[in-house]
């Protein structure tokens, strides 16, 4: 489901009927039920190349409608183990205007899977083989900067990178009904890491 949304700092919680209802409501079509552990694999140096291919494909069908593209999530952090799914942030003028980008992306094989009007008008499109998730936000959305800051912090802070990997591996071994339940469970450690990244960014902004 929302593979990057775990990084907005949700608090960890066991799966409840409320959680399941939220997941079902946001899913376009039937949600994919996992009922098992999460696959985490060692970092693959080919992942940035996969991102480049997807980015080229997206730019090819959307052209000037692309206001920004970023490789985010764990596959964008060298050395970090991850689910083998490339997470991409696509910035458009207005993510609520699905007609402006969904049909064009559909011609390249991307399918609309998530619609969250109440959270920054977030949309997710996925590839048919589940190898990539495209998270769509409007230009200027604060979540874009937050995701990029989280990525850049993990790229440069070995201790937090290790903490995040250990947390993911511990949680991934459990049985989850939906992948999003696992993503939500990482919220506490993600929130702590982002707080450290934000604090450093604040210190840097006051440096001479």
Legacy VTK file of the C-alpha trace (Angstrom):
# vtk DataFile Version 3.0
C-alpha trace
ASCII
DATASET POLYDATA
POINTS 208 float
0.000 0.000 0.000
1.565 3.338 1.088
5.158 2.245 1.299
6.421 5.747 1.949
3.639 6.786 4.215
5.285 4.876 7.054
7.758 7.747 7.089
5.183 10.337 8.090
5.612 9.125 11.674
2.497 7.102 12.440
2.560 5.593 15.909
2.935 1.798 15.963
-0.204 -0.180 16.611
-1.517 -3.678 16.228
-3.912 -4.238 13.353
-7.445 -3.323 14.403
-10.757 -3.106 12.617
-10.235 0.680 12.485
-6.826 0.258 10.846
-8.238 -2.220 8.349
-11.141 0.089 7.516
-8.706 2.932 6.843
-6.630 0.748 4.541
-9.663 -0.541 2.662
-11.103 2.970 2.278
-7.868 4.293 0.745
-7.386 1.366 -1.636
-8.643 1.576 -5.198
-10.072 -1.875 -5.856
-9.503 -4.780 -3.506
-6.583 -4.466 -1.056
-3.930 -7.144 -1.312
-3.998 -9.297 1.827
-0.570 -10.516 2.887
-1.169 -12.529 6.081
2.529 -13.221 6.377
5.976 -11.712 6.994
7.549 -8.932 4.930
10.328 -9.723 2.458
13.444 -7.679 3.262
16.499 -8.191 1.056
20.069 -6.816 1.171
20.743 -3.550 -0.622
21.042 -3.992 -4.387
23.281 -1.505 -6.252
20.974 -1.955 -9.249
18.117 -0.170 -7.455
19.217 3.361 -8.497
19.362 2.136 -12.093
15.832 0.778 -11.785
14.750 4.175 -10.493
16.393 5.889 -13.469
14.440 3.639 -15.825
11.132 4.355 -14.105
11.897 8.097 -13.967
12.657 8.172 -17.672
9.421 6.310 -18.365
7.383 8.730 -16.239
8.940 11.794 -17.830
8.331 10.257 -21.225
4.559 10.008 -20.753
4.004 13.141 -18.630
6.523 15.587 -20.082
6.263 19.062 -18.572
3.568 17.928 -16.162
6.381 16.495 -14.030
7.312 19.199 -11.518
9.694 16.934 -9.646
10.836 13.315 -9.279
12.714 11.780 -6.378
13.925 8.295 -5.516
12.897 7.846 -1.875
12.395 5.076 0.643
14.882 2.432 1.663
15.932 1.452 -1.863
17.300 5.001 -2.239
19.723 4.579 0.681
22.972 2.776 -0.218
23.688 -0.115 2.121
20.182 -0.294 3.580
18.221 -3.522 3.288
14.715 -3.050 1.927
11.655 -4.509 0.314
12.610 -4.858 -3.384
10.175 -2.132 -4.460
11.338 1.211 -5.850
9.546 4.123 -4.181
9.225 7.271 -6.252
7.829 10.689 -5.403
6.172 12.358 -8.374
5.360 16.045 -7.993
2.604 17.471 -10.183
0.727 20.759 -10.150
-2.338 19.249 -8.470
-2.369 15.631 -7.334
-6.160 15.763 -6.885
-6.492 16.264 -10.649
-6.142 12.582 -11.521
-7.172 13.208 -15.130
-3.982 15.206 -15.537
-1.643 12.282 -14.970
-3.338 8.928 -14.232
-4.437 8.118 -17.833
-1.003 8.997 -19.191
0.757 6.836 -16.617
-1.696 4.026 -17.356
-0.351 3.893 -20.920
3.034 2.974 -19.391
1.514 0.260 -17.192
1.015 2.158 -13.927
-2.235 1.469 -12.067
-3.895 3.757 -9.503
-3.949 1.856 -6.213
-4.285 4.416 -3.396
-6.342 7.585 -3.048
-6.041 9.664 0.152
-7.805 13.028 -0.273
-7.540 13.775 3.445
-3.738 13.449 3.493
-2.207 15.956 1.088
-4.361 14.517 -1.736
-1.838 11.673 -1.832
-2.120 9.129 -4.632
-0.124 5.957 -5.303
0.244 4.229 -8.635
1.996 0.888 -8.884
3.488 -1.242 -11.594
1.741 -4.456 -12.479
4.632 -6.534 -11.161
4.743 -4.569 -7.870
8.327 -3.474 -8.574
7.619 0.244 -8.092
5.266 2.577 -6.247
4.773 6.135 -7.489
3.635 8.504 -4.721
2.010 11.605 -6.166
1.873 14.956 -4.357
1.063 18.506 -5.385
3.823 21.033 -5.900
4.741 22.650 -2.586
3.445 19.817 -0.400
5.524 19.735 2.822
5.615 15.931 2.811
7.945 15.979 -0.188
10.676 17.796 1.725
10.139 15.554 4.746
10.629 12.381 2.726
13.753 13.723 1.026
15.194 14.874 4.348
14.588 11.426 5.853
16.339 9.806 2.877
19.307 12.167 2.994
19.683 11.749 6.738
19.830 7.956 6.460
22.339 8.236 3.621
24.698 10.193 5.875
24.037 8.882 9.385
25.264 5.331 9.852
23.881 4.934 13.380
20.319 5.809 12.382
20.622 3.757 9.237
21.544 0.731 11.335
18.765 1.472 13.829
16.222 1.678 11.029
17.416 -1.560 9.441
17.314 -3.451 12.746
13.796 -2.169 13.386
12.634 -3.202 9.945
14.100 -6.682 10.212
12.584 -7.234 13.646
9.138 -6.151 12.517
9.314 -7.816 9.106
9.567 -11.256 10.672
6.096 -10.913 12.167
2.847 -11.851 10.425
0.975 -8.876 8.958
-2.475 -8.816 7.394
-1.582 -5.842 5.183
1.809 -4.417 4.286
0.579 -1.065 5.590
0.236 -2.544 9.094
3.987 -3.195 9.005
4.630 0.297 7.664
2.611 1.844 10.481
4.479 -0.191 13.083
7.745 1.506 12.094
6.270 4.881 12.943
7.868 5.396 16.353
11.451 4.902 15.187
10.802 6.865 11.996
9.420 9.764 13.995
12.504 9.762 16.236
14.884 9.746 13.255
13.013 12.549 11.516
13.111 14.598 14.718
16.915 14.315 14.749
17.098 15.257 11.068
14.829 18.258 11.629
16.868 19.374 14.620
20.060 19.270 12.567
18.379 21.161 9.734
17.315 23.817 12.239
20.848 24.126 13.615
22.275 24.432 10.106
19.818 27.193 9.217
21.270 29.320 12.044
24.894 28.674 11.139
26.879 31.721 9.941
LINES 1 209
208 0 1 2 3 4 5 6 7 8 9 10 11 12 13 14 15 16 17 18 19 20 21 22 23 24 25 26 27 28 29 30 31 32 33 34 35 36 37 38 39 40 41 42 43 44 45 46 47 48 49 50 51 52 53 54 55 56 57 58 59 60 61 62 63 64 65 66 67 68 69 70 71 72 73 74 75 76 77 78 79 80 81 82 83 84 85 86 87 88 89 90 91 92 93 94 95 96 97 98 99 100 101 102 103 104 105 106 107 108 109 110 111 112 113 114 115 116 117 118 119 120 121 122 123 124 125 126 127 128 129 130 131 132 133 134 135 136 137 138 139 140 141 142 143 144 145 146 147 148 149 150 151 152 153 154 155 156 157 158 159 160 161 162 163 164 165 166 167 168 169 170 171 172 173 174 175 176 177 178 179 180 181 182 183 184 185 186 187 188 189 190 191 192 193 194 195 196 197 198 199 200 201 202 203 204 205 206 207
